[in-house]
Amino acid sequence: MQTTEYTFSQRSVTCYFDADFRGLADLVTDGNMIIITDENVFNEHTEKLAGSRVIKFAAGETNKNQATVDQIIRELINLGAHKNTFLTGLGGGVVTDITGYVAAVYMRGIKFGLVPTTILAMVDAAIGGKNGIDVGVYKNMVGTIRQPEFIFYDYSFLDTLPVREWINGFAEIIKHACIKDALLFAKLERYSLHDYQADPTLIAELIETNVEIKAQVVTRDEFEKGERKLLNFGHTVGHAIENLHGIPHGQAVSIGMVAACNLSVQLNGFHANDAAKIVKLLAKYHLPVDIETDHAKVFEVLSMDKKRYKDGMQFILLKNIGHAGIHVIPLAELEKHFKEIV
C-alpha cells in the first residue's frame, strides 16, 4: 500500500492506493464506524461486510435524492449514531456523493471516508469533496463541498465490476486527458479497454494518474472559482441528457464531450481533426458519441444548470487536446448552435 496526501482548505485527505479492505477498520481508531452502500455492492460483497454496521439503499441515480438521504438519517438515528460516529461510503459515485452529503448535514457535520468501488468513483466522484443529490431532472442541484478524511483504493473491487461500469468510468478518464494531459490521451490511444481490464498494474497506474490530475486541480481551486470549472468539460450537455434519458453518467458525459468538441470547432478555433480524434477515442472505449433526443427539452434543462451565468452558460471549450478554457456563451447563441452540436 502507498499513500499520497492532498491538502485542501479545511483538512488534508490521505489517498491509500493498492489497499486491502480488511485494513479499513484500522483507520477509524475507536471502531465507531457505519458503512453506507447500495444494495448491489452489499449483495456482491456480503462476506467483506460481515460484522460491520451497514446502511444500504436502492442502487442507481434515480435514488440519489432527498428521500434516500432521509432514509439513511432515520437509520443513523436508530443505530444511535452521534457526533463521533464515522461514516464510510462504499460504492460508486452515487454512494460517495450521498455519503458525503449525509455526513455534512447529520448533526451539523460528522467525519467520513470513502471506498470507491467503480472506475468512475475512483478517478472522479470520490475526489474533490463535492457531495450532493439530484432534484428531479436537475442533477446535483443540492449539495456541499466538504472533504473526506481519506479515500481508500482497494482495486480488488474492480474484479466484480460489470463491463458497462468500466466503460462508464473511462469517460471521465478521457475527459481528464482532453483538458489536462495530451500524453495521457496518447496513452489511451495506444491501449484498449481490454488491456486495462487484463493488467492490474496498468489500471492501477491509470487510476493513480487520474487521481493526481483531479486532486491537483482541486487543491488549487477547491471551491470552483476558476480552474476547477475545467473538470465540467462535457458535463453541461451531459447532465441534461443523463437525467432526461436515464442513461449512465459516463455515457451522457461522452455525448456531452462530443457536443463540446463541436462547439469548440465552431467558436474556439479547435481543429476538426482533433475533434475527430476525440470522437474516435470515445468510440474505441465503447462510449456513445450521439443520441436521438428532444433538443428543446435538453436545452430547457441545460438552461437551469448550475453553470449558468446571467444570460449565458459557462462552457468548457478546447483549444488543443490537453488544453481547455472557460467560455461564457449567451444562451441565445448557444440555442442557435444547439441542434448542430448535439
C-alpha beads as a LAMMPS data file, in Angstrom:
LAMMPS data file: protein, C-alpha beads

342 atoms
341 bonds

1 atom types
1 bond types

-500.0 500.0 xlo xhi
-500.0 500.0 ylo yhi
-500.0 500.0 zlo zhi

Masses

1 110.0

Atoms # bond

1 1 1 0.000 0.000 0.000
2 1 1 1.194 3.506 -0.821
3 1 1 -0.189 6.804 0.417
4 1 1 -0.456 10.298 -1.014
5 1 1 -1.718 13.275 0.959
6 1 1 -3.516 16.252 -0.575
7 1 1 -4.045 19.458 1.392
8 1 1 -7.298 21.362 0.981
9 1 1 -8.620 24.459 2.756
10 1 1 -10.022 22.690 5.819
11 1 1 -8.156 19.403 6.004
12 1 1 -5.678 17.074 4.396
13 1 1 -7.019 13.989 2.650
14 1 1 -4.956 10.808 2.501
15 1 1 -5.353 8.534 -0.510
16 1 1 -4.445 4.913 0.247
17 1 1 -3.588 3.179 -3.031
18 1 1 -3.492 -0.580 -3.596
19 1 1 -5.023 -1.071 -0.157
20 1 1 -6.844 -4.039 1.384
21 1 1 -10.417 -3.516 2.586
22 1 1 -9.628 -5.606 5.672
23 1 1 -7.368 -2.781 6.854
24 1 1 -10.114 -0.154 6.706
25 1 1 -11.077 -0.540 10.370
26 1 1 -7.538 0.450 11.412
27 1 1 -8.191 3.979 10.085
28 1 1 -11.092 4.527 12.489
29 1 1 -9.433 4.100 15.855
30 1 1 -12.479 3.989 18.122
31 1 1 -14.267 1.418 15.937
32 1 1 -17.396 3.586 15.785
33 1 1 -17.911 3.270 12.041
34 1 1 -21.063 2.862 9.944
35 1 1 -20.744 1.893 6.281
36 1 1 -23.159 3.336 3.731
37 1 1 -23.532 1.410 0.496
38 1 1 -26.099 0.406 -2.103
39 1 1 -27.848 -2.925 -2.456
40 1 1 -25.763 -4.001 -5.459
41 1 1 -22.436 -3.538 -3.660
42 1 1 -23.834 -5.062 -0.468
43 1 1 -25.066 -8.198 -2.247
44 1 1 -21.810 -8.591 -4.211
45 1 1 -19.567 -8.205 -1.153
46 1 1 -21.573 -9.614 1.751
47 1 1 -18.562 -11.549 3.069
48 1 1 -16.337 -8.462 3.168
49 1 1 -19.032 -6.608 5.107
50 1 1 -19.665 -9.335 7.663
51 1 1 -19.526 -7.924 11.171
52 1 1 -19.818 -4.293 10.046
53 1 1 -22.681 -1.935 10.753
54 1 1 -24.142 -1.207 7.328
55 1 1 -26.868 1.035 5.948
56 1 1 -27.859 0.176 2.390
57 1 1 -30.200 1.822 -0.077
58 1 1 -31.581 1.025 -3.534
59 1 1 -28.925 1.371 -6.243
60 1 1 -28.978 3.823 -9.118
61 1 1 -29.016 7.520 -9.973
62 1 1 -32.810 7.622 -9.585
63 1 1 -32.267 7.115 -5.835
64 1 1 -29.774 9.959 -5.479
65 1 1 -32.379 12.201 -3.862
66 1 1 -33.617 13.643 -0.595
67 1 1 -35.841 10.636 0.117
68 1 1 -32.769 8.383 0.242
69 1 1 -30.940 10.885 2.456
70 1 1 -33.920 10.938 4.826
71 1 1 -33.962 7.127 4.928
72 1 1 -30.254 6.998 5.792
73 1 1 -30.632 9.634 8.503
74 1 1 -33.513 7.724 10.104
75 1 1 -31.358 4.585 10.157
76 1 1 -28.443 6.529 11.657
77 1 1 -30.737 7.691 14.443
78 1 1 -31.965 4.120 15.001
79 1 1 -28.324 2.947 15.227
80 1 1 -27.552 5.634 17.801
81 1 1 -25.095 7.484 15.552
82 1 1 -23.630 10.570 17.251
83 1 1 -21.078 13.335 16.618
84 1 1 -18.167 10.904 16.919
85 1 1 -19.645 8.324 14.564
86 1 1 -17.586 7.877 11.404
87 1 1 -19.343 7.257 8.067
88 1 1 -17.693 5.340 5.238
89 1 1 -19.188 5.384 1.758
90 1 1 -18.556 2.104 -0.076
91 1 1 -19.612 2.170 -3.715
92 1 1 -19.774 4.176 -6.897
93 1 1 -20.434 7.845 -7.475
94 1 1 -23.998 7.819 -6.165
95 1 1 -22.855 6.286 -2.865
96 1 1 -19.876 8.606 -2.444
97 1 1 -21.992 11.694 -3.215
98 1 1 -24.756 10.705 -0.797
99 1 1 -22.367 9.682 1.981
100 1 1 -20.555 12.996 1.878
101 1 1 -23.842 14.899 1.852
102 1 1 -25.275 12.952 4.797
103 1 1 -22.032 13.425 6.741
104 1 1 -22.209 17.176 6.103
105 1 1 -25.761 17.605 7.422
106 1 1 -26.160 14.905 10.101
107 1 1 -25.783 16.628 13.499
108 1 1 -24.336 19.576 11.523
109 1 1 -21.389 17.515 10.384
110 1 1 -19.580 14.275 11.189
111 1 1 -16.406 12.759 9.758
112 1 1 -16.441 10.443 6.767
113 1 1 -14.210 8.482 4.423
114 1 1 -14.736 6.906 1.017
115 1 1 -14.020 3.499 -0.501
116 1 1 -14.774 3.870 -4.237
117 1 1 -15.594 0.594 -5.973
118 1 1 -16.036 1.717 -9.603
119 1 1 -13.645 3.249 -12.117
120 1 1 -15.752 6.413 -12.239
121 1 1 -15.729 6.848 -8.472
122 1 1 -12.014 6.044 -8.205
123 1 1 -10.882 8.601 -10.786
124 1 1 -13.526 11.279 -10.296
125 1 1 -16.549 11.132 -7.986
126 1 1 -14.695 10.325 -4.758
127 1 1 -12.124 13.090 -5.270
128 1 1 -12.592 16.753 -4.514
129 1 1 -15.246 16.948 -1.815
130 1 1 -18.319 17.569 -3.976
131 1 1 -21.291 15.852 -2.372
132 1 1 -24.934 16.163 -3.290
133 1 1 -28.239 14.924 -4.620
134 1 1 -30.476 15.453 -7.622
135 1 1 -33.791 17.286 -7.622
136 1 1 -35.961 15.788 -10.349
137 1 1 -34.154 16.126 -13.677
138 1 1 -31.754 18.709 -12.223
139 1 1 -28.529 16.899 -11.369
140 1 1 -26.531 17.753 -8.221
141 1 1 -28.795 20.738 -7.575
142 1 1 -28.361 20.453 -3.790
143 1 1 -25.077 19.688 -2.078
144 1 1 -21.915 20.711 -0.288
145 1 1 -18.163 20.858 -0.794
146 1 1 -16.657 19.001 2.155
147 1 1 -13.585 16.804 2.082
148 1 1 -13.408 13.221 3.417
149 1 1 -10.766 12.125 5.881
150 1 1 -9.439 9.553 3.420
151 1 1 -10.056 7.785 0.114
152 1 1 -9.270 4.072 0.276
153 1 1 -8.421 2.301 -3.002
154 1 1 -8.879 -1.470 -2.912
155 1 1 -8.519 -2.489 -6.557
156 1 1 -9.963 -5.947 -5.888
157 1 1 -13.423 -4.372 -6.077
158 1 1 -12.822 -3.982 -9.809
159 1 1 -12.764 -7.789 -10.165
160 1 1 -16.557 -7.855 -9.875
161 1 1 -17.243 -4.601 -11.730
162 1 1 -19.502 -5.132 -14.759
163 1 1 -18.026 -4.213 -18.140
164 1 1 -20.629 -1.458 -18.589
165 1 1 -19.248 0.230 -15.461
166 1 1 -15.686 0.016 -16.752
167 1 1 -16.887 1.768 -19.893
168 1 1 -18.788 4.336 -17.842
169 1 1 -15.669 5.275 -15.883
170 1 1 -13.452 5.741 -18.904
171 1 1 -15.481 8.776 -19.956
172 1 1 -14.027 10.708 -17.009
173 1 1 -10.521 9.420 -17.758
174 1 1 -10.802 10.610 -21.361
175 1 1 -12.160 13.926 -20.066
176 1 1 -9.050 14.437 -17.923
177 1 1 -6.844 13.696 -20.929
178 1 1 -8.756 16.150 -23.133
179 1 1 -8.496 19.083 -20.732
180 1 1 -5.160 18.479 -18.991
181 1 1 -2.895 15.795 -20.401
182 1 1 -2.107 15.190 -24.070
183 1 1 0.359 12.424 -23.112
184 1 1 -2.425 10.591 -21.278
185 1 1 -4.584 10.982 -24.388
186 1 1 -1.854 9.361 -26.493
187 1 1 -1.534 6.530 -23.971
188 1 1 -5.277 5.868 -24.145
189 1 1 -4.978 5.734 -27.932
190 1 1 -2.198 3.153 -27.576
191 1 1 -4.070 0.801 -25.239
192 1 1 -7.616 -0.585 -25.160
193 1 1 -10.281 -1.263 -22.571
194 1 1 -9.345 -4.954 -22.656
195 1 1 -5.689 -4.084 -21.968
196 1 1 -6.653 -2.172 -18.827
197 1 1 -9.034 -4.891 -17.638
198 1 1 -6.406 -7.582 -18.114
199 1 1 -3.429 -5.845 -16.497
200 1 1 -3.747 -4.884 -12.778
201 1 1 -0.566 -2.798 -12.902
202 1 1 -1.710 -0.857 -15.955
203 1 1 -5.113 0.026 -14.473
204 1 1 -3.587 0.933 -11.102
205 1 1 -1.178 3.348 -12.804
206 1 1 -4.030 4.847 -14.831
207 1 1 -6.206 5.384 -11.761
208 1 1 -3.375 6.987 -9.808
209 1 1 -2.534 9.299 -12.739
210 1 1 -6.131 10.472 -12.888
211 1 1 -6.363 10.941 -9.124
212 1 1 -3.298 13.169 -9.355
213 1 1 -4.789 15.229 -12.198
214 1 1 -8.063 15.880 -10.416
215 1 1 -6.645 16.303 -6.914
216 1 1 -4.087 18.864 -8.088
217 1 1 -6.804 20.886 -9.814
218 1 1 -8.979 20.824 -6.697
219 1 1 -6.157 21.777 -4.312
220 1 1 -5.575 24.875 -6.459
221 1 1 -9.283 25.746 -6.750
222 1 1 -11.342 23.832 -4.201
223 1 1 -14.491 25.954 -4.452
224 1 1 -14.629 26.169 -8.245
225 1 1 -13.803 29.825 -8.792
226 1 1 -11.673 29.143 -11.851
227 1 1 -9.570 26.138 -12.870
228 1 1 -11.844 23.517 -11.284
229 1 1 -14.557 24.520 -13.747
230 1 1 -12.474 22.813 -16.450
231 1 1 -13.496 19.479 -14.926
232 1 1 -17.012 20.212 -16.218
233 1 1 -15.919 19.507 -19.798
234 1 1 -18.783 17.540 -21.378
235 1 1 -20.975 17.866 -18.298
236 1 1 -23.134 20.835 -19.285
237 1 1 -24.946 18.969 -22.054
238 1 1 -24.142 15.627 -20.404
239 1 1 -26.053 16.279 -17.185
240 1 1 -29.183 17.301 -19.084
241 1 1 -29.050 14.189 -21.264
242 1 1 -28.254 11.921 -18.304
243 1 1 -31.372 12.685 -16.337
244 1 1 -33.736 13.170 -19.293
245 1 1 -32.789 9.811 -20.815
246 1 1 -31.869 7.925 -17.650
247 1 1 -28.544 6.791 -19.109
248 1 1 -25.347 6.240 -17.084
249 1 1 -23.262 9.285 -16.196
250 1 1 -20.245 8.306 -18.296
251 1 1 -22.337 7.711 -21.408
252 1 1 -24.004 11.095 -21.014
253 1 1 -20.674 12.846 -20.439
254 1 1 -19.282 11.172 -23.567
255 1 1 -22.116 12.632 -25.650
256 1 1 -21.594 15.955 -23.881
257 1 1 -17.883 15.925 -24.736
258 1 1 -18.687 15.424 -28.408
259 1 1 -21.068 18.400 -28.225
260 1 1 -18.366 20.478 -26.508
261 1 1 -15.838 19.436 -29.182
262 1 1 -18.233 20.503 -31.935
263 1 1 -18.791 23.829 -30.193
264 1 1 -15.028 24.224 -29.748
265 1 1 -14.554 23.835 -33.507
266 1 1 -17.245 26.404 -34.261
267 1 1 -16.375 29.007 -31.632
268 1 1 -12.832 28.447 -30.334
269 1 1 -10.594 27.523 -33.259
270 1 1 -10.289 23.874 -32.211
271 1 1 -9.128 21.797 -35.167
272 1 1 -11.756 19.487 -36.654
273 1 1 -9.146 16.712 -36.959
274 1 1 -8.536 16.827 -33.203
275 1 1 -12.279 16.741 -32.556
276 1 1 -12.449 13.648 -34.752
277 1 1 -9.622 12.043 -32.719
278 1 1 -11.631 12.529 -29.528
279 1 1 -14.768 11.048 -31.069
280 1 1 -12.703 8.094 -32.296
281 1 1 -11.191 7.541 -28.839
282 1 1 -14.592 7.635 -27.120
283 1 1 -15.930 5.092 -29.601
284 1 1 -12.816 2.927 -29.086
285 1 1 -13.710 2.671 -25.395
286 1 1 -17.295 1.738 -26.360
287 1 1 -18.801 5.055 -25.296
288 1 1 -21.692 6.610 -27.263
289 1 1 -20.979 9.700 -29.333
290 1 1 -24.535 10.753 -30.230
291 1 1 -28.142 10.228 -29.187
292 1 1 -31.638 10.720 -30.575
293 1 1 -33.150 13.336 -28.303
294 1 1 -35.616 16.186 -27.952
295 1 1 -33.284 19.137 -28.357
296 1 1 -35.807 21.601 -26.909
297 1 1 -36.152 19.589 -23.692
298 1 1 -32.396 19.143 -23.361
299 1 1 -31.878 22.873 -23.818
300 1 1 -34.592 23.649 -21.256
301 1 1 -32.898 21.500 -18.592
302 1 1 -29.450 22.796 -19.571
303 1 1 -30.682 26.371 -19.095
304 1 1 -31.187 25.650 -15.377
305 1 1 -27.726 24.130 -14.923
306 1 1 -25.598 25.426 -12.035
307 1 1 -23.058 26.679 -14.564
308 1 1 -25.445 29.333 -15.853
309 1 1 -24.048 32.866 -15.579
310 1 1 -26.644 35.623 -16.064
311 1 1 -27.967 35.190 -19.632
312 1 1 -25.183 32.848 -20.618
313 1 1 -23.821 29.398 -19.882
314 1 1 -20.263 28.655 -18.827
315 1 1 -18.959 26.103 -21.306
316 1 1 -15.599 24.372 -21.268
317 1 1 -14.126 24.500 -24.752
318 1 1 -10.905 23.024 -26.096
319 1 1 -8.153 24.940 -27.850
320 1 1 -5.960 21.850 -28.259
321 1 1 -6.082 18.330 -26.844
322 1 1 -4.786 18.769 -23.294
323 1 1 -5.700 22.465 -23.085
324 1 1 -9.166 23.822 -22.224
325 1 1 -10.655 27.158 -21.270
326 1 1 -13.812 28.611 -19.739
327 1 1 -16.174 30.474 -22.058
328 1 1 -19.481 32.168 -21.289
329 1 1 -21.773 31.634 -24.269
330 1 1 -25.004 33.647 -24.438
331 1 1 -27.982 31.301 -24.256
332 1 1 -29.408 32.790 -27.440
333 1 1 -26.201 31.978 -29.332
334 1 1 -25.964 28.537 -27.756
335 1 1 -29.535 27.731 -28.776
336 1 1 -28.718 28.752 -32.348
337 1 1 -25.917 26.150 -32.490
338 1 1 -27.600 23.522 -30.359
339 1 1 -29.061 21.164 -32.959
340 1 1 -25.773 21.208 -34.846
341 1 1 -23.626 20.195 -31.884
342 1 1 -25.775 17.547 -30.107

Bonds

1 1 1 2
2 1 2 3
3 1 3 4
4 1 4 5
5 1 5 6
6 1 6 7
7 1 7 8
8 1 8 9
9 1 9 10
10 1 10 11
11 1 11 12
12 1 12 13
13 1 13 14
14 1 14 15
15 1 15 16
16 1 16 17
17 1 17 18
18 1 18 19
19 1 19 20
20 1 20 21
21 1 21 22
22 1 22 23
23 1 23 24
24 1 24 25
25 1 25 26
26 1 26 27
27 1 27 28
28 1 28 29
29 1 29 30
30 1 30 31
31 1 31 32
32 1 32 33
33 1 33 34
34 1 34 35
35 1 35 36
36 1 36 37
37 1 37 38
38 1 38 39
39 1 39 40
40 1 40 41
41 1 41 42
42 1 42 43
43 1 43 44
44 1 44 45
45 1 45 46
46 1 46 47
47 1 47 48
48 1 48 49
49 1 49 50
50 1 50 51
51 1 51 52
52 1 52 53
53 1 53 54
54 1 54 55
55 1 55 56
56 1 56 57
57 1 57 58
58 1 58 59
59 1 59 60
60 1 60 61
61 1 61 62
62 1 62 63
63 1 63 64
64 1 64 65
65 1 65 66
66 1 66 67
67 1 67 68
68 1 68 69
69 1 69 70
70 1 70 71
71 1 71 72
72 1 72 73
73 1 73 74
74 1 74 75
75 1 75 76
76 1 76 77
77 1 77 78
78 1 78 79
79 1 79 80
80 1 80 81
81 1 81 82
82 1 82 83
83 1 83 84
84 1 84 85
85 1 85 86
86 1 86 87
87 1 87 88
88 1 88 89
89 1 89 90
90 1 90 91
91 1 91 92
92 1 92 93
93 1 93 94
94 1 94 95
95 1 95 96
96 1 96 97
97 1 97 98
98 1 98 99
99 1 99 100
100 1 100 101
101 1 101 102
102 1 102 103
103 1 103 104
104 1 104 105
105 1 105 106
106 1 106 107
107 1 107 108
108 1 108 109
109 1 109 110
110 1 110 111
111 1 111 112
112 1 112 113
113 1 113 114
114 1 114 115
115 1 115 116
116 1 116 117
117 1 117 118
118 1 118 119
119 1 119 120
120 1 120 121
121 1 121 122
122 1 122 123
123 1 123 124
124 1 124 125
125 1 125 126
126 1 126 127
127 1 127 128
128 1 128 129
129 1 129 130
130 1 130 131
131 1 131 132
132 1 132 133
133 1 133 134
134 1 134 135
135 1 135 136
136 1 136 137
137 1 137 138
138 1 138 139
139 1 139 140
140 1 140 141
141 1 141 142
142 1 142 143
143 1 143 144
144 1 144 145
145 1 145 146
146 1 146 147
147 1 147 148
148 1 148 149
149 1 149 150
150 1 150 151
151 1 151 152
152 1 152 153
153 1 153 154
154 1 154 155
155 1 155 156
156 1 156 157
157 1 157 158
158 1 158 159
159 1 159 160
160 1 160 161
161 1 161 162
162 1 162 163
163 1 163 164
164 1 164 165
165 1 165 166
166 1 166 167
167 1 167 168
168 1 168 169
169 1 169 170
170 1 170 171
171 1 171 172
172 1 172 173
173 1 173 174
174 1 174 175
175 1 175 176
176 1 176 177
177 1 177 178
178 1 178 179
179 1 179 180
180 1 180 181
181 1 181 182
182 1 182 183
183 1 183 184
184 1 184 185
185 1 185 186
186 1 186 187
187 1 187 188
188 1 188 189
189 1 189 190
190 1 190 191
191 1 191 192
192 1 192 193
193 1 193 194
194 1 194 195
195 1 195 196
196 1 196 197
197 1 197 198
198 1 198 199
199 1 199 200
200 1 200 201
201 1 201 202
202 1 202 203
203 1 203 204
204 1 204 205
205 1 205 206
206 1 206 207
207 1 207 208
208 1 208 209
209 1 209 210
210 1 210 211
211 1 211 212
212 1 212 213
213 1 213 214
214 1 214 215
215 1 215 216
216 1 216 217
217 1 217 218
218 1 218 219
219 1 219 220
220 1 220 221
221 1 221 222
222 1 222 223
223 1 223 224
224 1 224 225
225 1 225 226
226 1 226 227
227 1 227 228
228 1 228 229
229 1 229 230
230 1 230 231
231 1 231 232
232 1 232 233
233 1 233 234
234 1 234 235
235 1 235 236
236 1 236 237
237 1 237 238
238 1 238 239
239 1 239 240
240 1 240 241
241 1 241 242
242 1 242 243
243 1 243 244
244 1 244 245
245 1 245 246
246 1 246 247
247 1 247 248
248 1 248 249
249 1 249 250
250 1 250 251
251 1 251 252
252 1 252 253
253 1 253 254
254 1 254 255
255 1 255 256
256 1 256 257
257 1 257 258
258 1 258 259
259 1 259 260
260 1 260 261
261 1 261 262
262 1 262 263
263 1 263 264
264 1 264 265
265 1 265 266
266 1 266 267
267 1 267 268
268 1 268 269
269 1 269 270
270 1 270 271
271 1 271 272
272 1 272 273
273 1 273 274
274 1 274 275
275 1 275 276
276 1 276 277
277 1 277 278
278 1 278 279
279 1 279 280
280 1 280 281
281 1 281 282
282 1 282 283
283 1 283 284
284 1 284 285
285 1 285 286
286 1 286 287
287 1 287 288
288 1 288 289
289 1 289 290
290 1 290 291
291 1 291 292
292 1 292 293
293 1 293 294
294 1 294 295
295 1 295 296
296 1 296 297
297 1 297 298
298 1 298 299
299 1 299 300
300 1 300 301
301 1 301 302
302 1 302 303
303 1 303 304
304 1 304 305
305 1 305 306
306 1 306 307
307 1 307 308
308 1 308 309
309 1 309 310
310 1 310 311
311 1 311 312
312 1 312 313
313 1 313 314
314 1 314 315
315 1 315 316
316 1 316 317
317 1 317 318
318 1 318 319
319 1 319 320
320 1 320 321
321 1 321 322
322 1 322 323
323 1 323 324
324 1 324 325
325 1 325 326
326 1 326 327
327 1 327 328
328 1 328 329
329 1 329 330
330 1 330 331
331 1 331 332
332 1 332 333
333 1 333 334
334 1 334 335
335 1 335 336
336 1 336 337
337 1 337 338
338 1 338 339
339 1 339 340
340 1 340 341
341 1 341 342
